[in-house]
Amino acid sequence: MDSSPPEPGAPPDPLQLWQEENQTQGGLWNGSQELGWEELEKMLFLFVKEPVTISLTVMYLVSFVVGFVGNIMSIRVLTRKRRSRVSSLSATRSLLINLAVCDLMVVCICMPITVGNLIYKAWVYGDFLCRAVPFIQAVSVSASVLSLTVISVNRYYSVHNPLNARSFFTQKRILSTILVVWLLSSGICMPLIFMNKRDEIGVVEGLPLVFSICREIWPQERLKQAYNFLLFCALYCLPVLFNMVICFLTVRRLWSRSSQLKESSALNRSLPASRLKVRRKVAQMVVALVLLFAISWLPVYLMDIWIDFNIPKSLQDVTPSPWILQLRPFAQWLGLTNSSLNPICYCFVGNLYRSAKEMKSKYHQRMVSLFNFSLSEGTTHSSVPELLSYRSSVDPAKKGPSTTPCMGRRCQGSHGHKKQCGHLNSCQHPPLNTVSSENTSL
């Protein structure tokens, strides 16, 4: 191993720090295995108090909280929207729920183990998690980008062929598409289960000091390079490029005056302004999701490809460049944080917060109506005799307009009879279970 001093600003070498600390405590390792393991434990925790480690731990903690709460709330709001039988964007909502599930898997599984491995350098989670965690992360990312692709195609078809969009994107077809997305993602990432293994590395040659790490072990280095480059092309370059083209065509159609006129004639000569606004909002959300994915995962993909093609297979041959050691953990954090930022994109670009606010207002409206109904039942016995006697004194030929039902009673529509049922405020409210699909963006 190269013994030249590290460049300024580079993180310290763990082995060098361990050797210096061992020398200050009484010289070289004295051959005692128990003392050696104690020194090894100290070496594995050397970076706990480093500013970079502390910063990354805080950043991961914030990303975990935001991602967990945001994705749970997104799934809850989108699911409740489906229960309220608003079917105008059911396909998009189903795909967004699938995307939120992918992000929740990344937040709950990949982030905690990444932080644990950042604090404690040895891999102590066993061989199963060594194979499962990279596989789950890759499958989740793959399913996310493929789900974005399906969402882009759905919005493109809905804008360019609105009359047949709902019949084409049926619920059964959407569920089948989601299943294909997960199967395709699992098939592409299946080699990671077999290539990731728990390996033991000796700290000092000739001494029984080893610790476990989790890494990819390929029979040939060219196979690893080819596979990682294939993942970069299949799960990043092609989907992002395809989504950009589809989103551009969709946005151009939505913001084109001539297309609005054509669509208006196709929809009985009039396209509601609120429906057009909804479609534009959803298109903006899809564009934001695609850009967010592209920006978040590009650094870690490029760094991994650079490492595969520039660092030899044997770790003892060369020390990685300092900028790789410093920036690679931050690039990985940025990629994983994409799963935490997607719910924010739903809210502030797709106006999902309006759906949550609408649910809250509808619940409040139900409670107020129930309270008013209870009050009206308490005053029914005193008001009905007076109302009946008043009706008997009125000539049937001079009755006002037709009556309207109100909470089991009938309210006269004439101006002179308003006082008889003015306390029944529920007459003025629309049905509680009526939800306008034009007022929400998702």
JOVEN-V898014 format. One line per field, one symbol per residue. ss: DSSP state (@ for helix, = for strand, . for the rest). psi: psi as a letter, one per 30 degrees, with the letter a starting at -180 (. if undefined). A space follows every 10 residues. Layout:
ss=???
psi=???
This chain:
ss=.......... ...@@@@@@@ @@@@...... ..@@@@@@@@ @@@@...... @@@@@@@@@@ @@@@@@@@@@ @@@@@@@@@@ @@@......@ @@@@@@@@@@ @@@@@@@@@@ @@@@@@@@@. .....@@@@@ @@@@@@@@@@ @@@@@@@@@@ @@@@@@@@@@ .@@@@@@@.. @@@@@@@@@@ @@@@@@@@@. @@@@@===== ==.......= ======.... @@@@@@@@@@ @@@@@@@@@@ @@@@@@@@@@ @@@@..@@@@ @@@@@@.... ..@@@@@@@@ @@@@@@@@@@ @@@@@@@@@@ @@@@@@@@@@ .......... .@@@@@@@@@ @@@@@@@@@@ @@@@@@@@.. .@@@@@@@@@ @@@@@@@@@@ @@@@@@@@.@ @@@@@@@@@@ @@...@@@.. ...===..== =...@@@@@@ ....@@@@.. .......... ..
psi=kkgkkllkfk klkeeeeeee eeefggalkg fkeeeeeeee eeefgegegk eeeeeeeeee eeeeeeeeee eeeeeeeeee eefghjgehe eeeeeeeeee eeeeeeefee eeeeeefeej ekjggleefe eeeeeeeeee eeeeeeeeee eeeeeeeeef iffgeefeil eeeeeeeeee eeeeeeeege ffeffklklk kkekkfkhjl lklklkjkek eeeeeeeeee eeeefdeeee eeeeeeeeee eeeegkeeee eeeeefhhgk jkeeeeeeee eeeeeeeeee eeeeeefeee eeeeeeeeff klekffekkl kefeeefeee eeeeeefeff feeeeeefef hffeeeeeee eeeeeeeeee eeeeeeefge effeeeeeee effkkffgla lklkkjhflk kkflefgeff gffiffffkl kfgkkkfffl f.
